[in-house]
């Protein structure tokens, strides 16, 4: 009997690669996308795809109903992958921009998890994966909203993991570093739409940020393809006792150890030059 997984944010990048790979490896994959045109495209490619906008509570509720109907009432795994990055200095991020970041990156994933947890408890087991980031534990400037949303995910998951001990439901954080995807293209759109960069105290520094977001190809060294994340997801799904965290890319592993070993002032100095 095939195991079933629901994956959010499958229009491109990590979610798309993960959905295609897991299906090829024998899983019953329920992919989801926010936009109808992406749903239709993935269906044409042979994927079972649902329309779920994680920033919309009603869309999440209807998506869960559709997923359970498609899966016959059973779901073995959930990969909360959907998300985006809102660039900008903390002082340039207003309440609406911060709320929008949390609606997509945190609240939608949390709502999906809460709706599916009773199903997994009744089954006596399941896997819940959250796509976090190196920025879920290592803060970097001009990423305040994204940092905050990922730090929040890490705290919620650490708590949930303890509360689910003995239930058979395992919670895992996937922590990628730089991954090739449309992430920067989407981040640029959100930056231009929500940050008054021309009148900011950080105006001069933003020129470098804009250049990085518009750069073709890998923006930073050690960038890996989405397959690196898919392999971490695969290990988390198939391990008898999955790890609490799977760190993907060299920068993620490096900063994890640096944060444990170095004084905060030293880590800030390194982060400012990263």
PyMOL commands that set and color helices and strands:
alter all, ss='L'
color gray80, all
select helices_A, chain A and resi 13-24+36-44+57-70+90-92+95-123+134-136+144-163+183-194+197-199+203-214+227-238+250-261+264-273
alter helices_A, ss='H'
color red, helices_A
select strands_A, chain A and resi 4-7+28-33+48-51+77-80+126-131+169-176+245-248
alter strands_A, ss='S'
color yellow, strands_A
deselect
rebuild
show_as cartoon
